[in-house]
């Protein structure tokens, strides 16, 4: 498919620079392939979800993975900054560097709050598009804590270009149920939930299941191809344990819906279902790329924010609810003043009729 098929015009004024307050007061556009569009608010999930439905949340926790500091070559210093985007091992991260041209292999780096108390690393690899590999002196959980101490929240570029990071972003850009360190971007649909709303949903009989996908900064990278078949998807690490799988499968077999909170939850559930057609336990990297024509195997409904034009995520939602309906939904949202992107309003998408399964 042509990438241009997924383009649309968005007024700058609709890009949200801060979240709704309180966070569960955001608007919610329900997109139903049978009944069309309806305006709601996030607390209306209490009426929209049914007892027995499984709400799948991504419990990844965002690390403050924007690091600034200096490249050191003898007496020479140069200011550099990095956005960590994927952990390689306990000591090593891949990162996007600015400006990458100042860096060479084996350069020493002092990152964070002054050289005397710096987070020390070296450049152990360098790519062609501003990506570098950083090898830190610290590792594991100790490195995670050091990144938290020295780093800033890695706001999406469409926010970071308009304002500096603020102290409140440390809370605003984190879900209330975040538990497992490793993401460098938030699973933003989950930002709309409060503990009180989650408790009310559970009281109704909605089952909440946790999975983990560590969201990478690659989610913000623009597509640089004209045809979707030529796009190389970034990979992200995720895990779904066997007990969680068993409960989700049992719920589906009993006729209940699986509702993914965010495209990250959906991508991991579908990646774990892809090989066999049935959900299985999963641990590892996934680079699943979902475009129209994809047959969904596990997810019945998707809660998600409004995405960038020509993005892989707009392609995903177009596959889920249908290209025509999603174009109608986005045109409606723009005309009605919905707020877009990470800190914006949300939507609840119901799945369109599935394409026929491919022959084995």
N, C-alpha and C positions, 0 to 999 in steps of 0.2 A: 504494500500500500504506500501511497505517497504521504510523506510527512506533512506536506502542505494541506492535506485533507483534514488535519486536526488543528488548524489555525483558527484564531478568533481575535477580535479586538477587545481589549479590556481597558477601560479608563483608569488612569493612575490613581484617581481618588478612591477607588474601591479596594486598593491594596491595604490591608490592615497592618498598622505599625504596632499596635498593642491589642491584647485580647479583650473580649467582653468582660465586664465586671458585674457580678461574679461570673466565673468562667462557664457555668452551666446556663447562663442567660442568653447565650448565642442563638441565632435563628437556625432553623433546621428545615431544609427543603426536602420533602418526601417525593421521590421519583419512582413512580409505579408504572410499569409498561402496560398495565391493564386500565388503571384508573387515572393516569396522568399525574399532574403536579399538585402539591398542596403545601401551604405555608404552615409551619409549626415552629416550636422552640425546643431546645434540647430536653427540658424536663418532660415534654410530651412522649419521650421514650417509654415512660410508665404505661401509657395507653397504647402505644404502637407495638410494643413487644408483648409476647404472650408467655404465660407460665409454661415452663419447659424449654423455651428458647434458650440457646447457648450463646452467650455473649463472649467472644474471644478477644482478649486484650493482650497487647504487647508490653511486657513489663521491663523492657530495656530502660536503662538509665543513661541520660546524656552526660557525657564528660565535657567539662569546659575545655574543648579541644582546640581552641585558637591560641597559639603560642607565639609570642613576640620575643625577640632577643637579638643577639649579635653573632655573626660569623667571625671566627677568629683565625687569622693567619699570621703568626708571629706578633708583631706590633700593630698589624693592620686590623681594623674593625669595620664591619658593614652591617647596617640594620637589615634584618630579615624577619619574615613572619611565616607561619605555617598553619594550615588547617589539617589536623590529623583526620584521616578518613577510613583507615582499615588496619586493624591490628594484624600483624604477621605472626608474632610469637610473644613470649613474655617480655622481651626487651625491645621489640622492633615494631614500628608503625610505618605505614605508607602515608604520605602527606602531600598536599598541594602547597607549593612554595611561592612566595612573593618577595622580591623578584627572583625567579629561578636562575636567571643569568648570572647572579652573584655567587652561585654555589658550584662547587666542584667535588668530585669524589674525595672522601676522607677529610673534608673540611670539619673543623671542630665548631660546635655551637654552644653558646651559653644562653639559655632561654629562661624567661620569667622575670623575677623581681630583683634584678641586679646581679652582676657577675659573682659577687661574694656568696650569694645564696642561690646560685643558678641551677637549673635543671640542665645537665650536661648531656650532649649527644654528638654523634658524628654522622655525616652523610655517607651511607654505605651503598647507595644506589641512586641513579638519576635517569629519568625517562625523558621523552621528547616533548611532552605537553605540560611541563611545570610540575610533574609528579616526582617526588624524591622518596627514598627510603631512609628513615632515621633509626639509628641504633643508639639506645639510651644506656647510660651507665647503670641505672636502676632497672628493676624488672618486676613483673607480676603486680600484686596488690600494692606494693610500695611505690611502683611507678604510677599506678592509678591515683594514689593519694597525692603524689607530687604534681601530676597533671592538674588535679583539682586545685592545688595550692597556687599554681603558677599560671593557669590558663583562664581564658574568658569564654563565655558561652558563644558557640559558633552560630550566630544568627544567619538565617538564609540571606543570600546576596541581595534579594529585592527588598529586604528590611535594612541590612547593614549598609547599603548604599544611601539610605535616606536618614539614618540616625546612628549614633554610637550605641554600643551595648550599655545597658543600665543594670543597676543592682537588682531590680525587680525581675529581670530576665532569668536570673538563676532559679526563681520559683515559677515564673510564667511559662518558661520553655521546658517544663518538666511535668510529666503526668503525676497525679497524686498516688498512683500505684507503681511508680518506677522503683525497681529493686536491683537490677543486675547491670553493673557498670559496663559500658562498651559502645554505646551509640555516640555518634558525633552530629546527629540531627534527631529531632524529636519525632515520634510517631504522632503527628499533630491532631488527628481526629480524637485521640485520647485526652488532649488538653481540655476538652469540654466537660469532663467528668469531675464531680466532687465526691468525697466520701459519702455524703448524705444521699446523693442520687444513686450511687452504687448500692447503698443499703436498702433504699426503697425498691430498687429493681429486684434485689434478692428476696425481699419480703413478699414481692408479688409472685415469686417462683422462677424468676429468670436465673439461669445457672451461669456463673462467671468462671471462665477458664483462662489461665495464664499460659502464654507461650512467649518465646524470646526471639526477636530478630534485631540484631545490632545495626541500626540504620546508618548508612555511610553517606558522606558528603557527595558521592556520585549521584545521589537522587536529585541534586540541583544542577547537574551538568546539562547543558543544552545538547540536543541532537545535532550532529554535524554531517548528517547524510540526508539524501533526498528520498530514499526508499527505506521503509522500516526493515526490510530484509538485510540491509547492510549495517544495521546498528549493532554494536557490541555492548551488551548490558553489563553494568557494574555488578560485582558479586557482593553479597552480604552474608554474615554468619548467623545461623539460627538453630534453635533446638525445640523440639516438641517431644515430651517424654511419653512412654508407653501408657501410663495410667491416664494421662490427659486424653490421649488418642482413644482409649477404650471408652471413656465417658462421652466423648463427642460422637463416636460411632454409634453407641447405644442410643443416644438422644435422636440422631437422624433416623435410626431404624424404628424408633417409636413415633416418628412423624413430626418431630420438632425441628425448628429451623436453626441453622448455624449462622450467626450474625457476626461478621468480622468488624472489629473497630480498627479502621485504617487499612490502607493498601498494604502496609507492612504485614499485618496479621493475615490478610488475604493471600499475599504472595507466598508466605511461608506455608500456610495450609494447603495451597494448591501445589506447591513444590513437593510437599510431603505426600501428595496424592497422585502425582503425575506418573510415576513409574508403573504402578499397578492399577491405577484407577480408583483405589480405595486408600483412605488415610492410613498412614503408617508412622511409627516413631521416626524421628529425623534428627540428625545432628551433623552440621557441616555448612558449607557455602552453598548458596543458591544464586543463580543469575537468571531466574525465570523472567521471561519477557512476554507479557500478555497483550495481544492485539485482537481486534474484531475477528471472529471466527473461532476463537479459543472455546473449548468446551469445559466449563467449570465442573469440578468433581465433588467439592465439599461445601463451598460457601453459597448460602441462599440469599443473604442480604449483606449490604456493606454500608457502614457509616464512614463518611470521608469528607474532608474539606474540599474546597474548589481549587482546581489545579491550573498550572501554567499552560498556555497554548503550545501546541506542538511538543508536549512533554510525554514521556512514557506513561505517566500516571493518567493523563487525559485519555490516552489510548486504552489503558486498562479499564477505566470506567465506561468508555464507549463500547468495549467488548462486553462489559457486564450488563448494562441496561439498554444497549443498542445505540448506534451512532446518531440516528435521527432524533431519538428522544433526548440524548445527552446534549446535542446541539440546541434543541428546544429548551432544555432545562437551563443551560448556561445563558442563553439569550434572555430567558425570563429572569434569572438571578441578576444579571447585569442591569436590566431595565428596572428591576425592583430594588436595587441598592444593596444586595447582599455583599458582605465583605469577603474578600478573597485571600487565599493562600494560608500560610501557617497559623497566623493569629486571627484568621477570619471565621466566618460562619461555617456551618456544616450541612451535610445532606445525608439522607438515608435512602439508599438505592436498593430497589428490589430487582432481582435477577430477571432478565428477559428470557423468553423461550430459548431453549438450548439448541444449537446446531446438531444435526444428526451425527452420531459417533462415527469416527473413521473406522474403516475395516482393519481388522488386526492383520 
